Amino acid sequence: MDQIQRAALTLTCTGPLKERLASAYRDHLASIESADLPRDLAEDLIAVRRAMLRERPLCRNEDAVQATVRKMSNEEATELAGRVVMLFGAMCGQSQHSHKGAASNGAVVHINRA
């Protein structure tokens, strides 16, 4: 899924990790329907979603994501960013597995070049 890749790439940009994590979630992960993913990946996405929305905003100018990253420790942010990258890696692994199966069935496999 393109959005998971974009979220992982957002985490590699410059700037404070908590801001990158909030951007990765808001701009890419929040829009993904967990039902569109394989079950194990959907469970990981749901866990990330819960982790990113666990705090209540303190004022009207703040949303749950801002409240959560504000209260999150640097260690928690690092762990959650790692979980997003692992989600992307797992998605790539499943994609390669399905491509291998398609290739063995005589289907055409397209390779994207960055």
PyMOL commands that place a pseudoatom at each C-alpha (Angstrom):
pseudoatom trace, name=CA, resn=MET, resi=1, chain=A, elem=C, hetatm=0, pos=[0.000, 0.000, 0.000]
pseudoatom trace, name=CA, resn=ASP, resi=2, chain=A, elem=C, hetatm=0, pos=[1.372, 3.321, -1.140]
pseudoatom trace, name=CA, resn=GLN, resi=3, chain=A, elem=C, hetatm=0, pos=[0.295, 5.212, 1.978]
pseudoatom trace, name=CA, resn=ILE, resi=4, chain=A, elem=C, hetatm=0, pos=[2.289, 2.936, 4.289]
pseudoatom trace, name=CA, resn=GLN, resi=5, chain=A, elem=C, hetatm=0, pos=[5.382, 3.504, 2.159]
pseudoatom trace, name=CA, resn=ARG, resi=6, chain=A, elem=C, hetatm=0, pos=[4.812, 7.258, 2.279]
pseudoatom trace, name=CA, resn=ALA, resi=7, chain=A, elem=C, hetatm=0, pos=[4.408, 7.114, 6.065]
pseudoatom trace, name=CA, resn=ALA, resi=8, chain=A, elem=C, hetatm=0, pos=[7.726, 5.278, 6.380]
pseudoatom trace, name=CA, resn=LEU, resi=9, chain=A, elem=C, hetatm=0, pos=[9.397, 7.830, 4.102]
pseudoatom trace, name=CA, resn=THR, resi=10, chain=A, elem=C, hetatm=0, pos=[7.950, 10.684, 6.163]
pseudoatom trace, name=CA, resn=LEU, resi=11, chain=A, elem=C, hetatm=0, pos=[9.714, 9.225, 9.183]
pseudoatom trace, name=CA, resn=THR, resi=12, chain=A, elem=C, hetatm=0, pos=[13.057, 9.516, 7.359]
pseudoatom trace, name=CA, resn=CYS, resi=13, chain=A, elem=C, hetatm=0, pos=[12.742, 13.273, 6.813]
pseudoatom trace, name=CA, resn=THR, resi=14, chain=A, elem=C, hetatm=0, pos=[14.435, 15.879, 8.971]
pseudoatom trace, name=CA, resn=GLY, resi=15, chain=A, elem=C, hetatm=0, pos=[12.842, 17.413, 12.040]
pseudoatom trace, name=CA, resn=PRO, resi=16, chain=A, elem=C, hetatm=0, pos=[11.795, 16.245, 15.483]
pseudoatom trace, name=CA, resn=LEU, resi=17, chain=A, elem=C, hetatm=0, pos=[10.679, 12.613, 15.550]
pseudoatom trace, name=CA, resn=LYS, resi=18, chain=A, elem=C, hetatm=0, pos=[7.368, 13.366, 17.244]
pseudoatom trace, name=CA, resn=GLU, resi=19, chain=A, elem=C, hetatm=0, pos=[6.458, 15.835, 14.483]
pseudoatom trace, name=CA, resn=ARG, resi=20, chain=A, elem=C, hetatm=0, pos=[7.449, 13.344, 11.776]
pseudoatom trace, name=CA, resn=LEU, resi=21, chain=A, elem=C, hetatm=0, pos=[5.419, 10.640, 13.513]
pseudoatom trace, name=CA, resn=ALA, resi=22, chain=A, elem=C, hetatm=0, pos=[2.356, 12.903, 13.729]
pseudoatom trace, name=CA, resn=SER, resi=23, chain=A, elem=C, hetatm=0, pos=[2.735, 13.796, 10.034]
pseudoatom trace, name=CA, resn=ALA, resi=24, chain=A, elem=C, hetatm=0, pos=[3.179, 10.177, 8.995]
pseudoatom trace, name=CA, resn=TYR, resi=25, chain=A, elem=C, hetatm=0, pos=[0.012, 9.256, 10.849]
pseudoatom trace, name=CA, resn=ARG, resi=26, chain=A, elem=C, hetatm=0, pos=[-2.134, 12.221, 9.794]
pseudoatom trace, name=CA, resn=ASP, resi=27, chain=A, elem=C, hetatm=0, pos=[-1.019, 12.447, 6.176]
pseudoatom trace, name=CA, resn=HIS, resi=28, chain=A, elem=C, hetatm=0, pos=[-0.847, 8.749, 5.370]
pseudoatom trace, name=CA, resn=LEU, resi=29, chain=A, elem=C, hetatm=0, pos=[-1.844, 6.166, 7.954]
pseudoatom trace, name=CA, resn=ALA, resi=30, chain=A, elem=C, hetatm=0, pos=[-5.098, 7.705, 9.202]
pseudoatom trace, name=CA, resn=SER, resi=31, chain=A, elem=C, hetatm=0, pos=[-6.728, 7.359, 5.790]
pseudoatom trace, name=CA, resn=ILE, resi=32, chain=A, elem=C, hetatm=0, pos=[-6.047, 3.629, 5.432]
pseudoatom trace, name=CA, resn=GLU, resi=33, chain=A, elem=C, hetatm=0, pos=[-8.967, 1.304, 6.045]
pseudoatom trace, name=CA, resn=SER, resi=34, chain=A, elem=C, hetatm=0, pos=[-7.715, -1.633, 8.082]
pseudoatom trace, name=CA, resn=ALA, resi=35, chain=A, elem=C, hetatm=0, pos=[-10.192, -3.867, 6.222]
pseudoatom trace, name=CA, resn=ASP, resi=36, chain=A, elem=C, hetatm=0, pos=[-8.174, -3.243, 3.044]
pseudoatom trace, name=CA, resn=LEU, resi=37, chain=A, elem=C, hetatm=0, pos=[-5.100, -4.923, 4.554]
pseudoatom trace, name=CA, resn=PRO, resi=38, chain=A, elem=C, hetatm=0, pos=[-4.303, -8.567, 5.285]
pseudoatom trace, name=CA, resn=ARG, resi=39, chain=A, elem=C, hetatm=0, pos=[-5.370, -9.470, 8.812]
pseudoatom trace, name=CA, resn=ASP, resi=40, chain=A, elem=C, hetatm=0, pos=[-1.921, -9.388, 10.454]
pseudoatom trace, name=CA, resn=LEU, resi=41, chain=A, elem=C, hetatm=0, pos=[-1.090, -6.019, 8.887]
pseudoatom trace, name=CA, resn=ALA, resi=42, chain=A, elem=C, hetatm=0, pos=[-4.521, -4.682, 9.811]
pseudoatom trace, name=CA, resn=GLU, resi=43, chain=A, elem=C, hetatm=0, pos=[-3.898, -5.618, 13.444]
pseudoatom trace, name=CA, resn=ASP, resi=44, chain=A, elem=C, hetatm=0, pos=[-0.579, -3.741, 13.365]
pseudoatom trace, name=CA, resn=LEU, resi=45, chain=A, elem=C, hetatm=0, pos=[-2.242, -0.684, 11.834]
pseudoatom trace, name=CA, resn=ILE, resi=46, chain=A, elem=C, hetatm=0, pos=[-4.982, -0.762, 14.469]
pseudoatom trace, name=CA, resn=ALA, resi=47, chain=A, elem=C, hetatm=0, pos=[-2.318, -0.906, 17.193]
pseudoatom trace, name=CA, resn=VAL, resi=48, chain=A, elem=C, hetatm=0, pos=[-0.537, 2.116, 15.670]
pseudoatom trace, name=CA, resn=ARG, resi=49, chain=A, elem=C, hetatm=0, pos=[-3.858, 3.961, 15.421]
pseudoatom trace, name=CA, resn=ARG, resi=50, chain=A, elem=C, hetatm=0, pos=[-4.646, 3.269, 19.087]
pseudoatom trace, name=CA, resn=ALA, resi=51, chain=A, elem=C, hetatm=0, pos=[-1.182, 4.414, 20.120]
pseudoatom trace, name=CA, resn=MET, resi=52, chain=A, elem=C, hetatm=0, pos=[-1.496, 7.646, 18.122]
pseudoatom trace, name=CA, resn=LEU, resi=53, chain=A, elem=C, hetatm=0, pos=[-4.963, 8.524, 19.438]
pseudoatom trace, name=CA, resn=ARG, resi=54, chain=A, elem=C, hetatm=0, pos=[-4.701, 7.495, 23.077]
pseudoatom trace, name=CA, resn=GLU, resi=55, chain=A, elem=C, hetatm=0, pos=[-4.706, 10.964, 24.693]
pseudoatom trace, name=CA, resn=ARG, resi=56, chain=A, elem=C, hetatm=0, pos=[-7.530, 13.465, 24.942]
pseudoatom trace, name=CA, resn=PRO, resi=57, chain=A, elem=C, hetatm=0, pos=[-6.895, 16.994, 23.689]
pseudoatom trace, name=CA, resn=LEU, resi=58, chain=A, elem=C, hetatm=0, pos=[-6.513, 19.643, 26.393]
pseudoatom trace, name=CA, resn=CYS, resi=59, chain=A, elem=C, hetatm=0, pos=[-7.986, 22.490, 24.340]
pseudoatom trace, name=CA, resn=ARG, resi=60, chain=A, elem=C, hetatm=0, pos=[-9.951, 23.144, 21.153]
pseudoatom trace, name=CA, resn=ASN, resi=61, chain=A, elem=C, hetatm=0, pos=[-6.782, 23.951, 19.192]
pseudoatom trace, name=CA, resn=GLU, resi=62, chain=A, elem=C, hetatm=0, pos=[-5.385, 20.481, 19.826]
pseudoatom trace, name=CA, resn=ASP, resi=63, chain=A, elem=C, hetatm=0, pos=[-6.436, 17.119, 18.415]
pseudoatom trace, name=CA, resn=ALA, resi=64, chain=A, elem=C, hetatm=0, pos=[-5.840, 13.633, 19.797]
pseudoatom trace, name=CA, resn=VAL, resi=65, chain=A, elem=C, hetatm=0, pos=[-2.687, 13.148, 17.690]
pseudoatom trace, name=CA, resn=GLN, resi=66, chain=A, elem=C, hetatm=0, pos=[-1.131, 16.369, 18.998]
pseudoatom trace, name=CA, resn=ALA, resi=67, chain=A, elem=C, hetatm=0, pos=[-2.088, 15.507, 22.578]
pseudoatom trace, name=CA, resn=THR, resi=68, chain=A, elem=C, hetatm=0, pos=[-0.644, 12.022, 22.211]
pseudoatom trace, name=CA, resn=VAL, resi=69, chain=A, elem=C, hetatm=0, pos=[2.726, 13.050, 20.766]
pseudoatom trace, name=CA, resn=ARG, resi=70, chain=A, elem=C, hetatm=0, pos=[2.989, 15.857, 23.344]
pseudoatom trace, name=CA, resn=LYS, resi=71, chain=A, elem=C, hetatm=0, pos=[2.675, 13.338, 26.184]
pseudoatom trace, name=CA, resn=MET, resi=72, chain=A, elem=C, hetatm=0, pos=[4.714, 10.628, 24.454]
pseudoatom trace, name=CA, resn=SER, resi=73, chain=A, elem=C, hetatm=0, pos=[8.281, 10.030, 25.609]
pseudoatom trace, name=CA, resn=ASN, resi=74, chain=A, elem=C, hetatm=0, pos=[11.091, 10.021, 23.066]
pseudoatom trace, name=CA, resn=GLU, resi=75, chain=A, elem=C, hetatm=0, pos=[11.464, 6.272, 23.649]
pseudoatom trace, name=CA, resn=GLU, resi=76, chain=A, elem=C, hetatm=0, pos=[7.764, 5.703, 22.933]
pseudoatom trace, name=CA, resn=ALA, resi=77, chain=A, elem=C, hetatm=0, pos=[8.005, 7.808, 19.764]
pseudoatom trace, name=CA, resn=THR, resi=78, chain=A, elem=C, hetatm=0, pos=[11.039, 5.823, 18.618]
pseudoatom trace, name=CA, resn=GLU, resi=79, chain=A, elem=C, hetatm=0, pos=[9.255, 2.530, 19.296]
pseudoatom trace, name=CA, resn=LEU, resi=80, chain=A, elem=C, hetatm=0, pos=[6.122, 3.615, 17.452]
pseudoatom trace, name=CA, resn=ALA, resi=81, chain=A, elem=C, hetatm=0, pos=[8.122, 4.921, 14.470]
pseudoatom trace, name=CA, resn=GLY, resi=82, chain=A, elem=C, hetatm=0, pos=[9.867, 1.555, 14.357]
pseudoatom trace, name=CA, resn=ARG, resi=83, chain=A, elem=C, hetatm=0, pos=[6.490, -0.154, 14.348]
pseudoatom trace, name=CA, resn=VAL, resi=84, chain=A, elem=C, hetatm=0, pos=[5.442, 1.885, 11.305]
pseudoatom trace, name=CA, resn=VAL, resi=85, chain=A, elem=C, hetatm=0, pos=[8.652, 0.921, 9.491]
pseudoatom trace, name=CA, resn=MET, resi=86, chain=A, elem=C, hetatm=0, pos=[8.093, -2.734, 10.447]
pseudoatom trace, name=CA, resn=LEU, resi=87, chain=A, elem=C, hetatm=0, pos=[4.545, -2.475, 9.074]
pseudoatom trace, name=CA, resn=PHE, resi=88, chain=A, elem=C, hetatm=0, pos=[5.976, -1.227, 5.789]
pseudoatom trace, name=CA, resn=GLY, resi=89, chain=A, elem=C, hetatm=0, pos=[8.540, -4.049, 5.771]
pseudoatom trace, name=CA, resn=ALA, resi=90, chain=A, elem=C, hetatm=0, pos=[5.863, -6.647, 6.451]
pseudoatom trace, name=CA, resn=MET, resi=91, chain=A, elem=C, hetatm=0, pos=[3.744, -5.194, 3.675]
pseudoatom trace, name=CA, resn=CYS, resi=92, chain=A, elem=C, hetatm=0, pos=[6.690, -5.439, 1.272]
pseudoatom trace, name=CA, resn=GLY, resi=93, chain=A, elem=C, hetatm=0, pos=[7.310, -9.028, 2.328]
pseudoatom trace, name=CA, resn=GLN, resi=94, chain=A, elem=C, hetatm=0, pos=[3.698, -9.974, 1.666]
pseudoatom trace, name=CA, resn=SER, resi=95, chain=A, elem=C, hetatm=0, pos=[3.792, -8.147, -1.653]
pseudoatom trace, name=CA, resn=GLN, resi=96, chain=A, elem=C, hetatm=0, pos=[6.903, -10.077, -2.734]
pseudoatom trace, name=CA, resn=HIS, resi=97, chain=A, elem=C, hetatm=0, pos=[5.310, -13.338, -1.630]
pseudoatom trace, name=CA, resn=SER, resi=98, chain=A, elem=C, hetatm=0, pos=[2.196, -12.646, -3.690]
pseudoatom trace, name=CA, resn=HIS, resi=99, chain=A, elem=C, hetatm=0, pos=[4.333, -11.606, -6.685]
pseudoatom trace, name=CA, resn=LYS, resi=100, chain=A, elem=C, hetatm=0, pos=[6.308, -14.851, -6.487]
pseudoatom trace, name=CA, resn=GLY, resi=101, chain=A, elem=C, hetatm=0, pos=[3.067, -16.798, -6.483]
pseudoatom trace, name=CA, resn=ALA, resi=102, chain=A, elem=C, hetatm=0, pos=[1.806, -14.814, -9.462]
pseudoatom trace, name=CA, resn=ALA, resi=103, chain=A, elem=C, hetatm=0, pos=[5.071, -15.324, -11.317]
pseudoatom trace, name=CA, resn=SER, resi=104, chain=A, elem=C, hetatm=0, pos=[4.955, -19.066, -10.806]
pseudoatom trace, name=CA, resn=ASN, resi=105, chain=A, elem=C, hetatm=0, pos=[1.437, -19.074, -12.272]
pseudoatom trace, name=CA, resn=GLY, resi=106, chain=A, elem=C, hetatm=0, pos=[2.635, -17.414, -15.465]
pseudoatom trace, name=CA, resn=ALA, resi=107, chain=A, elem=C, hetatm=0, pos=[1.272, -13.961, -14.551]
pseudoatom trace, name=CA, resn=VAL, resi=108, chain=A, elem=C, hetatm=0, pos=[3.173, -10.814, -15.451]
pseudoatom trace, name=CA, resn=VAL, resi=109, chain=A, elem=C, hetatm=0, pos=[4.940, -9.155, -12.536]
pseudoatom trace, name=CA, resn=HIS, resi=110, chain=A, elem=C, hetatm=0, pos=[5.525, -5.407, -12.775]
pseudoatom trace, name=CA, resn=ILE, resi=111, chain=A, elem=C, hetatm=0, pos=[8.554, -3.936, -11.037]
pseudoatom trace, name=CA, resn=ASN, resi=112, chain=A, elem=C, hetatm=0, pos=[8.424, -0.323, -9.876]
pseudoatom trace, name=CA, resn=ARG, resi=113, chain=A, elem=C, hetatm=0, pos=[11.657, 1.603, -10.076]
pseudoatom trace, name=CA, resn=ALA, resi=114, chain=A, elem=C, hetatm=0, pos=[12.247, 4.508, -7.699]
for i in range(1, 114): cmd.bond("trace and resi %d" % i, "trace and resi %d" % (i + 1))
show_as sticks, trace
zoom trace
